[in-house]
Each structure stands twice: as structure tokens, then as C-alpha cells.
Amino acid sequence: MADLTNRLQQLSPERRKLFDLLKDQLRHALPLIAEPAESLRLDFTTEAGQAKENFRQFYDGVSRQLDSTMAGSYSFFLNYGYVADDSPEFAAVTLPENYINRNSVKLVLELIGDCDLENRRILDVGCGRGGTIYAIHQFFKPAATTGIDLSETAIQFCRKAHRFPGAVFRQGDAENLPLPDACFDVVTNVESSHGYPNIRSFYMEVFRVLAPGGYFLYTDLMPREKSAQSIGILQSLGFEIERDRDITRNVLLSCDQIAASRLQIFQGSNDQTLMANFLAAPGSQVYEEMNRGDWIYRMLKLRKAL
């Protein structure tokens, strides 16, 4: 709980306001949550537990709303996406211009880069609606994939939508993975960890479930002044940094292209400020914080020492 309290204290006033807005909306079951208010039980014993339950309910609501749309069965991605500029690229796969969900798939492919996934056991933490695992099976030949997410609604969707050989989806907590030690060759985490109350516990769990020599492919939005601290924790656990990129500009270019159209998919009765920030729509506080450089979007290739 102390770790969560410290992280909340480090948020900018705008970010803390957004967190409080999300918490209040979930407590009162506003329209994003497609369940009657009496079915919601938010009786928490710790601040960390409350934060997790809030995020779980939020993403359950997001997934239900997507399921209710005509495009719901193809809505695999929630990440902001990636658009190339003049900076170096590392994806081993080139996508056609009209590829569906191109920007979001491109983000995943840039994260994978030159990492060999063939016959590897892969875990995606914070899998959401399964987009990362979908891309891995489309372009690579893993031995097996496992998706873990806090949202049971998202996991149920994944089990129906992604019936790849060797693909398994489980509801679980990123800070307490329901998995044995050293059972994966690669762990991925895409734009999810910024919502974890105890980031150190998450990093420790990734290190634990990775086999020696395994890779942690990690990309997310981080406050600039605290991103070095996150890197320090990873290194102190025994991760070696093989690549560290600031892709904020690439992410902003993607938000310019797709965020507004994604916003239209969701119900108009939702709080529009909250949803604009959730999708990093141009002009939103999240978008502007990235644009100013207060928050940066980092992409890391980390290796667990042998």
C-alpha cells in the first residue's frame, strides 16, 4: 500500500484528478459500467485493493461496450499504437498500409523487434482483449502463449476470439502471477503497468516466471522524472538492458491518426473527458503531458541473466 500511496503522490495534479474521477465513476456505477449499481461491490480493505478493483471494473466495462458494437469481435487492441518517423525501426515484419489495426499491431511488432519467438513459451501480462497474442500467432511460431489479465470479461472474450493452438488465457493479478517459477522464455507487457499499484512486485514476478536467459519485452507510458527509478529497479533484480527507446513521438503520431475515431466507438453517455484521456485523444491531458515531455513512452528489451 505504501508503494501505491507514493505513486499517487508523485502524480501531477491533472493525473491525480483523472484517477479520482475514475474512482468516483466506478463507485457510482456511471454508464461506462454496464451493470446495475446494486451488483457492484466495492468493499475494499486496502488502498491497493481498491485501485485494482476500480481498474478491473473499468476494463470490464470497456470490454462489454466493445462487445456490444458491430466491430466488437475484431476489437483486439487498446494500445495507443505506433507510427514510424525518421527514427530507427526494429520490427522484423513489414505491414501493408491497409492492415487492420495497423498502428496497434505495429507497436507490438516494434516491441518484439529481433527477439526470436519461434518455439518459445510466451506470457503476455495485461493481455486485455488479446491483441499482442493475436499478433504473435499471426507473424511468429511460438510453442505456447499464455495471456493474463485482471479483467475476467476480457479473458472470456480472448477465449472465444483467439483459439490458437497452445494459447491459454487466465484471469490473474500482475503483481501475484498464478504461475510457477522459470516457466516462460519471453514475457511481454504492453501499455498496462502504469495501472499497477506496486510496480516492484510486478517486476519481481516477471523475473520469477522467466527462465534464465529469457526476455522481458516491455513498453508503457511513464512519468519522465520516475522512469529512471523503474529502470533501476529492473536492473537491481538482475535484468540486463539490451535496448531502451523513447517512442513518445511515434505514439503521438498514432494518436493523431486513430484516437478520435476510437472515441466514437464508445457510448456517448460515458464521461467524455475520461474517455479522451483513456484513448489519449489529441487535446486530452494525457496527450498533452506526452507532448510536453512530462510523460514518456518507453520501449525496453530486457534479458534475465543466465
Secondary structure, 3 states (H helix, E strand, C coil): CHHHHHHHHHCCHHHHHHHHHHHHHHHCCCCCCCCCHHHCCCCCCCHHHHHHHHHHHHHHHHHHHHHCCCCHHHCCCCCCCCCCCCCCCCCCCCCCCCCCCHHHHHHHHHHHCCCCCCCCEEEEECCCCCHHHHHHHHHCCCCEEEEEECCHHHHHHHHHHCCCCCEEEEECECCECCCCCCCEEEEEEECCHHHCCCHHHHHHHHHHHEEEEEEEEEEEEEEHHHHHHHHHHHHHHCEEEEEEEECHHHHHHHHHHHHHHHHCCCCCCCCHHHHHHHCCCCCCHHHHHHHHCCEEEEEEEEEECC
